């Protein structure tokens, strides 16, 4: 596959503006849910009609049922949700405000591993501006670079620098080592590129003070979109809006907020049982959050984007990031299928928040392959059933994803870039699903690295998380460049499938037209195939 490289300057992030900080207060749920339900009902009616139109298509029904089950489970969560009560948060700030006289101690953890010094310096500049006195800042360097130590400890910043003696367990191991070296009542974690607003701690510490049972206060990950970015950056930013603007608010109301690691404040007392982070080589944040909830603590969510980061600047980097993120498809079985999960004292809706994603990545992974099949199979096998107006059942889905979603979004919505990166996302889901099935889950990979770790699919090992000598889950050394090869394989697969099915459809339409069938009946199918070529172009041909 050709890989076009276009060097461009790094677009360094700055903290969210006032408008961005308060942009998630309204989920505008009515619009989102109404059009979502309409799209769901019409599209799945069409899927059932196709599957039942001939005994030859009945094999399609299991896929339809899985997709519908996911949507029904997630709808149960969505329709119990409410917008965040901002007035209640303002009351928290009034009654539990912190000042120099009553500030609890806070450690800031800044893990890094081989990121550029330019990005590090930018982040450290904003970290140094945090409006908080009782604070110690720690750079957790897994690359052991003298330049990072010099940057962190110079007079401008004066941060503490930690370099651990081994690299076990990636990010989780880095945080566990720092946890053992520090002692503040709370600690916050920021990824390498994340730039917080000065008042970050003064917004989240009062939540901890009000809710003594809160183990973690999670805030959104936010990525600004601007014209100077690459197409991948512009498309990746809005992808996280629904999870952080709607889904996390829903989960918070149900007592099942997902911990995502960065941009969060942690209570040391609550994290002692897991040593600061659960000892697993992937999705350690999700496991850590669940373990605190299982032990009777709470994970609170504050939907105020107060930290802004950078998005991957190329398709390959975005693919690698999403494969790591979507190792939730590995986390879900190792978490949900363990007895530990079902023995935990959780409510039905709490459990559902972890079970529903099990059914989510399967439809997303299979979508690129299922989408063109009805038109293709009907054209070749049942051309007498093809009618142009049946595509009206697909129209609400197209309208919802292309028009409603862009109007709903509070971010700059670049139409083409958004759908191009969404295409990449689906193939990362397929990669994650294949990894889980074949036991080739990629372990944690530091930014800028292409090495990955092959882990056994059964990682549900019981460990003593308080014993630092315990063999840690997933620490397997390898020099394979599996993430890059997976990326190239997915691009080839995408090209073969999209161009192959389109060519087969064109040939089939030509044959049926020669047989006397009206060409107009097949035009919508040809338009959808053309759309798929347009949508996948960047993934296939650009790096």
C-alpha positions in Angstrom: 0.0 0.0 0.0 1.3 3.5 -0.8 2.1 5.6 2.2 2.1 9.3 1.6 4.1 11.2 4.2 3.3 14.9 4.6 5.5 16.4 7.3 3.7 19.1 9.1 4.3 21.1 12.3 2.9 19.7 15.5 -0.3 21.6 16.6 0.3 22.0 20.3 -2.8 22.0 22.5 -3.9 24.7 24.9 -6.4 24.3 27.7 -10.1 24.5 26.8 -11.7 27.9 26.6 -14.6 28.9 28.8 -17.0 28.0 26.0 -15.4 24.6 25.6 -15.4 24.0 29.3 -19.1 24.3 29.6 -20.0 22.8 26.2 -21.0 19.4 27.6 -23.5 20.6 30.1 -26.4 19.9 27.8 -26.5 16.5 26.1 -29.4 17.5 23.8 -30.6 14.0 24.4 -34.1 14.4 22.9 -32.7 15.1 19.4 -30.0 12.4 19.7 -32.4 9.7 20.9 -35.4 10.5 18.7 -33.4 10.3 15.5 -31.4 7.4 16.8 -34.6 5.3 17.5 -36.0 6.2 14.1 -32.8 5.1 12.4 -32.6 1.9 14.5 -36.2 0.9 13.7 -36.1 1.6 10.0 -32.7 0.0 9.4 -33.4 -3.1 11.4 -36.8 -3.5 9.7 -35.0 -3.5 6.4 -32.5 -6.1 7.8 -35.3 -8.4 8.9 -37.2 -8.0 5.6 -34.0 -8.9 3.7 -33.2 -11.9 5.9 -36.8 -13.3 5.6 -37.2 -12.5 1.9 -35.6 -15.9 1.0 -34.5 -19.0 2.8 -31.1 -18.4 1.2 -30.6 -15.3 3.4 -31.7 -16.7 6.8 -28.0 -16.9 7.8 -28.1 -13.1 8.1 -30.5 -13.2 11.1 -27.9 -14.0 13.8 -25.9 -10.9 12.9 -29.1 -8.8 13.0 -30.0 -10.2 16.4 -26.6 -9.4 17.9 -26.7 -5.9 16.6 -30.2 -5.4 17.9 -29.3 -6.8 21.3 -26.5 -4.3 21.6 -28.7 -1.4 20.7 -31.5 -2.5 23.0 -29.1 -3.0 25.9 -27.4 0.4 25.3 -30.8 2.1 24.9 -31.8 0.8 28.3 -28.8 2.8 29.7 -29.4 5.8 27.4 -33.1 6.3 28.3 -32.4 6.2 32.1 -29.9 9.0 31.7 -30.3 12.7 32.5 -28.2 15.7 31.9 -25.6 16.7 34.5 -27.0 18.8 37.4 -24.7 21.8 37.1 -26.5 23.7 39.8 -25.6 20.9 42.2 -22.0 21.1 41.2 -22.0 24.9 41.8 -23.4 24.2 45.3 -20.5 21.8 45.8 -18.0 24.5 44.9 -19.6 26.9 47.3 -19.8 24.6 50.3 -16.6 22.6 49.8 -14.3 25.2 48.2 -10.5 24.8 48.8 -8.2 27.6 49.7 -4.5 27.9 50.7 -5.7 27.3 54.3 -7.5 24.0 53.8 -6.0 22.5 50.7 -5.5 18.7 51.0 -2.2 17.5 49.6 -2.1 16.5 45.9 0.5 14.7 43.8 0.4 15.1 40.0 1.6 12.1 38.0 2.9 12.8 34.5 3.9 9.5 32.9 5.9 9.6 29.7 7.8 7.3 27.4 9.7 8.6 24.3 7.3 11.5 23.5 8.8 14.6 21.9 10.3 17.2 24.2 8.2 19.8 22.4 5.0 18.2 23.5 6.4 17.6 27.0 7.5 21.2 27.5 4.1 22.4 26.3 2.3 20.2 28.8 4.6 21.1 31.6 4.0 24.7 30.9 0.3 24.4 31.7 0.8 21.9 34.6 3.0 24.5 36.2 0.2 27.0 36.0 -2.2 24.9 38.1 -3.8 27.2 40.8 -3.0 25.0 43.8 -0.5 25.4 46.6 -0.3 22.1 48.4 1.0 20.3 45.3 3.9 18.1 44.2 4.5 17.3 40.6 6.2 14.0 39.5 7.4 13.2 36.0 7.3 9.4 35.6 9.8 8.7 32.8 9.8 5.2 31.3 12.3 6.2 28.6 15.1 7.2 31.1 16.1 10.1 28.9 18.5 12.7 30.5 16.8 15.4 28.4 13.5 14.7 30.1 15.1 14.8 33.5 16.8 18.1 32.7 13.5 19.6 31.3 11.4 18.5 34.3 13.9 19.6 37.0 15.0 22.9 35.5 14.2 26.1 37.4 11.3 27.0 35.2 9.4 23.9 36.3 11.2 22.3 39.3 9.3 19.0 39.0 10.3 15.8 40.7 11.6 13.1 38.4 11.1 9.4 38.8 12.8 6.6 36.8 11.8 3.1 37.9 14.3 0.2 37.7 12.2 -1.9 35.4 9.6 -1.5 32.7 7.1 -4.1 33.9 3.5 -3.6 33.1 3.8 -0.4 31.0 1.6 2.5 32.2 0.1 0.5 35.1 3.5 -0.4 36.4 4.8 3.1 36.0 1.9 4.5 38.1 2.2 1.7 40.7 5.9 2.5 41.2 5.1 6.3 41.6 2.2 5.5 44.0 4.7 3.6 46.3 7.1 6.6 46.3 4.5 9.3 47.1 2.2 10.1 49.9 -0.3 12.9 49.1 -4.0 12.4 50.1 -5.0 12.6 46.4 -3.2 12.2 43.1 -4.1 13.3 39.6 -2.9 11.8 36.4 -2.4 13.6 33.1 -1.2 12.0 29.8 1.8 13.4 28.1 -0.1 15.8 25.8 -2.9 16.8 28.2 -3.0 20.5 29.1 -5.3 21.4 32.1 -6.9 24.7 32.9 -5.5 26.4 36.0 -8.6 25.7 38.1 -8.7 22.0 37.4 -7.9 20.9 41.0 -10.2 23.6 42.5 -13.1 22.1 40.5 -12.4 18.4 41.3 -11.1 18.5 44.9 -14.4 19.9 46.3 -16.1 16.9 44.8 -13.8 14.6 46.7 -14.4 16.6 49.9 -18.2 16.4 49.5 -18.3 12.7 48.7 -16.1 10.8 51.2 -16.9 7.6 49.3 -15.5 8.9 46.0 -12.4 7.0 44.9 -12.0 8.7 41.5 -13.3 11.9 40.0 -13.1 11.5 36.2 -13.3 14.4 33.7 -13.5 14.3 29.9 -10.8 13.8 27.4 -11.2 16.7 25.0 -9.6 17.3 21.6 -9.9 20.6 19.8 -10.4 20.6 16.0 -8.7 23.3 13.9 -7.7 24.0 10.3 -4.0 23.5 10.9 -4.4 19.8 11.7 -4.3 16.8 9.4 -7.4 15.1 8.2 -6.9 12.3 10.8 -6.6 14.8 13.7 -9.8 16.7 12.5 -11.7 13.5 12.3 -10.5 11.9 15.5 -11.4 14.8 17.8 -15.2 14.6 17.6 -15.2 10.7 17.9 -15.0 11.0 21.7 -17.8 13.5 22.1 -20.7 11.0 22.6 -18.8 8.9 25.1 -17.8 11.9 27.3 -20.8 14.1 26.7 -23.6 11.5 27.1 -22.4 8.0 27.9 -20.3 8.8 30.9 -23.1 11.0 32.3 -25.4 8.1 32.0 -23.0 5.7 33.7 -22.4 8.2 36.5 -26.1 8.3 37.3 -26.0 4.4 37.5 -22.9 4.2 39.6 -20.8 2.7 36.9 -18.6 5.5 35.6 -15.7 4.3 33.4 -12.2 5.4 34.6 -10.1 6.4 31.6 -6.9 7.1 33.5 -5.9 10.6 32.5 -7.6 13.8 33.6 -8.8 12.3 36.8 -8.2 12.8 40.6 -7.7 9.7 42.7 -8.1 9.2 46.5 -5.0 7.4 47.8 -6.8 5.5 50.5 -9.2 4.0 47.9 -6.4 2.9 45.6 -4.2 1.2 48.3 -5.8 -2.2 47.7 -4.7 -2.2 44.1 -1.4 -0.5 44.6 -2.4 2.7 42.7 -3.4 0.8 39.5 -4.7 -2.6 38.8 -1.8 -4.9 37.7 -2.7 -5.7 34.1 -1.0 -4.8 30.8 -4.0 -3.3 29.0 -7.1 -1.4 30.0 -5.7 -1.0 33.5 -7.8 2.1 34.0 -11.1 0.3 33.4 -10.0 -2.5 35.7 -8.9 0.0 38.4 -12.2 1.8 38.3 -14.2 -1.4 38.6 -12.0 -2.7 41.5 -12.8 0.5 43.5 -16.5 0.2 42.8 -16.4 -3.5 43.7 -14.9 -2.5 47.1 -17.7 -0.1 47.8 -16.2 3.1 46.5 -17.6 5.4 43.9 -16.2 6.7 40.6 -17.7 10.2 40.0 -17.9 11.9 36.6 -17.7 15.7 36.1 -18.6 16.5 32.5 -16.5 19.7 32.3 -13.8 19.6 29.6 -10.9 21.2 31.5 -8.1 19.4 29.8 -7.2 19.4 26.1 -4.9 17.0 24.3 -3.7 16.1 20.8 -5.2 13.6 18.4 -3.2 11.1 16.3 -1.9 12.9 13.2 -2.0 10.0 10.7 -4.2 7.0 9.9 -1.5 4.6 11.2 -1.1 6.3 14.6 -4.9 6.6 14.9 -5.3 2.9 14.1 -2.6 1.9 16.7 -4.3 4.2 19.4 -7.7 2.8 18.7 -6.5 -0.8 18.9 -5.1 -0.1 22.3 -8.3 1.8 23.4 -10.5 -1.0 22.0 -8.7 -3.6 23.9 -11.8 -3.1 26.0 -12.9 -6.1 23.8 -10.2 -8.0 25.6 -11.0 -6.3 28.9 -14.7 -7.1 28.8 -14.3 -10.9 28.6 -11.5 -11.0 31.2 -13.6 -8.8 33.5 -17.3 -9.7 32.8 -16.7 -13.4 32.4 -14.9 -13.7 35.7 -16.7 -14.9 38.8 -15.2 -11.9 40.5 -17.5 -9.6 38.4 -20.7 -11.6 39.2 -19.8 -11.9 42.9 -19.5 -8.2 43.2 -22.5 -6.4 44.8 -23.7 -4.5 41.8 -27.1 -3.5 40.6 -28.6 -4.8 37.4 -28.0 -1.5 35.6 -24.5 -1.2 36.9 -23.7 -4.6 35.5 -25.3 -3.7 32.2 -22.9 -0.8 31.8 -20.0 -3.4 31.6 -22.0 -6.1 29.8 -23.4 -4.0 26.9 -20.0 -3.2 25.4 -19.5 -6.9 24.9 -22.1 -6.8 22.2 -21.0 -3.4 20.9 -17.6 -4.1 19.3 -19.0 -7.1 17.4 -21.5 -5.1 15.3 -18.9 -2.4 14.8 -16.3 -4.9 13.7 -18.7 -6.7 11.3 -20.4 -3.6 9.9 -18.0 -3.0 6.9 -18.7 -6.6 5.8 -22.5 -6.7 6.4 -23.3 -3.3 5.0 -22.8 -4.1 1.2 -24.2 -7.7 1.3 -28.0 -7.1 1.0 -27.7 -5.1 -2.2 -25.1 -7.4 -3.6 -26.9 -10.6 -2.9 -30.3 -9.3 -4.0 -28.8 -8.1 -7.2 -27.3 -11.5 -8.1 -29.8 -13.9 -6.5 -33.2 -12.1 -6.3 -33.2 -9.2 -8.7 -37.0 -9.3 -8.9 -37.1 -8.2 -5.2 -35.0 -5.1 -5.8 -36.9 -1.8 -5.6 -35.4 1.6 -5.3 -37.9 2.7 -2.7 -36.8 0.0 -0.2 -33.7 2.2 0.3 -36.0 4.6 2.2 -35.5 2.3 5.2 -31.8 3.2 5.1 -32.4 7.0 4.7 -33.0 7.7 8.4 -29.7 6.1 9.3 -27.8 8.2 6.7 -29.6 11.3 7.8 -28.9 10.7 11.5 -25.2 10.0 11.1 -24.5 12.7 8.5 -26.9 15.6 9.4 -28.2 15.2 12.9 -24.9 14.2 14.4 -23.1 17.2 12.8 -25.8 19.6 14.1 -25.8 18.0 17.5 -22.0 18.3 18.0 -20.6 21.1 20.0 -17.2 20.7 18.3 -16.0 21.7 14.9 -17.4 18.9 12.8 -15.4 18.2 9.6 -17.8 16.0 7.7 -15.3 14.1 5.4 -12.6 13.7 8.1 -15.1 12.4 10.7 -16.4 9.6 8.5 -13.0 8.7 7.2 -11.7 8.2 10.7 -14.9 6.4 11.7 -14.1 3.9 8.9 -10.6 3.3 10.5 -12.3 2.9 13.9 -14.4 0.0 12.6 -11.4 -1.9 11.3 -9.7 -1.4 14.7 -12.7 -3.1 16.3 -12.3 -6.0 13.8 -8.6 -6.2 14.8 -9.5 -6.2 18.5 -12.1 -8.9 17.9 -9.6 -11.0 16.0 -7.0 -10.5 18.7 -9.4 -11.8 21.3 -10.5 -14.8 19.3 -6.9 -15.8 18.4 -5.2 -14.8 21.6 -3.0 -12.1 20.0 -4.0 -9.1 22.2 -1.5 -6.3 21.8 0.0 -5.1 25.1 0.7 -1.5 26.1 2.9 0.3 23.6 4.5 3.6 24.5 3.9 6.6 22.2 6.3 6.6 19.3 6.9 2.8 19.5 5.7 0.2 17.1 6.6 -2.8 19.3 3.8 -4.7 20.9 3.2 -7.6 23.2 1.3 -10.8 22.4 -0.7 -11.8 25.4 -2.6 -15.0 26.1 -6.3 -14.5 25.7 -7.0 -15.9 29.2 -5.5 -13.2 31.5 -8.1 -13.7 34.3 -5.3 -14.5 36.8 -5.9 -13.9 40.5 -2.9 -11.9 41.9 -2.0 -10.4 45.2 -2.0 -6.8 44.1 -0.3 -5.6 47.2 2.8 -7.8 46.5 5.2 -6.0 44.1 7.0 -9.3 43.6 3.9 -10.9 42.1 4.3 -11.7 38.4 2.2 -9.0 36.7 -0.4 -9.8 34.2 0.7 -9.5 30.6 4.4 -8.8 31.1 5.8 -10.6 28.0 8.8 -9.2 26.2 8.8 -9.2 22.4 10.2 -7.2 19.5 7.5 -8.0 17.0 6.0 -5.1 15.1 2.5 -6.6 15.2 0.6 -3.3 15.4 2.0 -2.0 12.1 1.5 -5.4 10.4 -2.1 -5.5 11.6 -2.6 -2.0 10.2 -1.3 -3.0 6.8 -3.3 -6.2 6.8 -6.5 -4.2 7.6 -5.9 -1.7 4.8 -5.4 -4.6 2.3 -8.5 -6.3 3.6 -10.5 -3.1 3.4 -9.3 -2.5 -0.2 -10.1 -6.1 -1.3 -13.5 -6.1 0.3 -14.7 -2.6 -0.8 -13.4 -2.7 -4.3 -14.3 -6.4 -4.7 -17.9 -6.0 -3.6 -18.3 -2.8 -5.6 -17.0 -4.5 -8.8 -19.3 -7.5 -8.1 -22.2 -5.2 -7.7 -21.5 -3.3 -10.9 -21.2 -6.5 -12.9 -24.4 -7.8 -11.3 -26.3 -4.6 -12.2 -25.0 -4.8 -15.7 -26.1 -8.4 -16.1 -29.6 -7.7 -14.7 -30.0 -4.6 -16.9 -29.2 -6.8 -19.9 -31.8 -9.2 -18.7 -34.5 -6.5 -18.8 -34.6 -5.3 -15.2 -34.9 -1.5 -14.8 -31.6 0.2 -14.0 -33.3 2.7 -11.7 -34.0 0.0 -9.2 -30.3 -0.5 -8.7 -29.1 3.1 -8.6 -29.4 3.5 -4.7 -27.2 0.5 -4.2 -24.6 1.8 -6.6 -24.6 5.2 -4.9 -24.0 3.5 -1.5 -21.1 1.5 -3.0 -19.6 4.7 -4.3 -20.0 6.3 -0.9 -18.1 3.4 0.7 -15.2 3.9 -1.8 -15.1 7.6 -1.0 -15.3 6.9 2.8 -12.5 4.4 2.8 -10.1 6.1 0.4 -8.0 7.8 3.0 -7.6 4.6 5.1 -6.5 2.6 2.1 -4.3 5.0 0.3 -2.9 7.5 2.8 -0.7 6.7 5.8 
